[in-house]
Amino acid sequence: MTDDVTRAAELLQDHRASIDRLDAILVYTLAERFKRTQSVGKLKAQHNLPPSDPSREAEQIARLEELAREADLDPVFAKKFLTFVISEVIRHHEQYQK
């Protein structure tokens, strides 16, 4: 291998290792978020509150879109991602209502 190809392979390995670490952070962060939202769901069920809060959800989506813009991340992607997460949270909350 030439020096350029060897260096490119090393850089690729470094980038992939960084991506792997970031993926782990994402998974653990999502797990922590769902632990918190499970507590919210149980509290809502105990007090007969609705499983979803459209006003709060809209605020969160707008906030995340703004954070995405600041972070140079596609806000459309951020909205899709949060909408998916919120739908999972609501599904969990509905299960507590039963």
N, C-alpha and C positions, 0 to 999 in steps of 0.2 A: 504494500500500500504506500501511496505517496504521503508525504507529510500533511498535505491539505486534506486528504481523505481521512487520515488518522485523526487529525484535529477535528474535522467535521463529525466523525463518529463519537469522539469524546464529548463534544458540545451537545450532540443529540442525546447521549446518555445523561448528561447533566440536566438538560431540559426535561427529559422524561422523569428523572428522579424528582425534580421539583414539582412536576405535574402530579406525580404519585403522592407526594406530601400534601399538596393542595387538595387533592381528591379526599384524602383521609380527613383533613380539616373540615371539608364540606360535609362529609358523612357524620362526623362527631358533632358538628354545629347543628345540623338538621336533627340529629337525635336529641340534643339538648333542647332545641326549639319545640319538638314534639312532646317532650316531657312537660314543658311549661304549658303548652296548649292543652295537654291532657288534664292538667290541674284546673285550667280554665273551664274545660268541658264538664268536669265533675262538679265544679262550683255552680255552673249554669244549671246543671241537672238538679242539684240540691235545692235551688231557688226558683225552679220552673222558668228560667230565662230561655229565650230562643237560642237554638244552636248556632245561628249565624247573626251577624251584626253588619248589615250592608253598609252602613255609614262608616264604621270602623274599617271595613275591608277596603272601601274606596279611598279612605285616608292613607291606609297602608300602601295601596298600589301607587297612589300619587307620590308618596314619600320615597318608595323604592325606585320609581321611574326617575325622580330627581337625583337620588344617590347614584343610579346607573349613569346618568349623564355626567355627573361629577367624576365618576370613575372611568369614564370613556368606555362604557359598556352599552350595548344597544338597549335602549329603554323598552323597546317592543319585546325583546327577549326577557328582560327583567319582569315585565308585566305578565308574560306567559308563565314564567317560572313561579311567580308569587301566586298567580291565579290557580295554578295546579296545587301548590302547597295549601292554599286556603281551602280548596275543595276537599283535600284530604282531611284537613282539620275539622271542617264541618261534618264530614262523614263520621269521623270519630265522635264528635259532639252528639250527633244524632243517635249513635249507639248508646251513649250514656243516658239519653232521654228515655230509652226503652226499659 
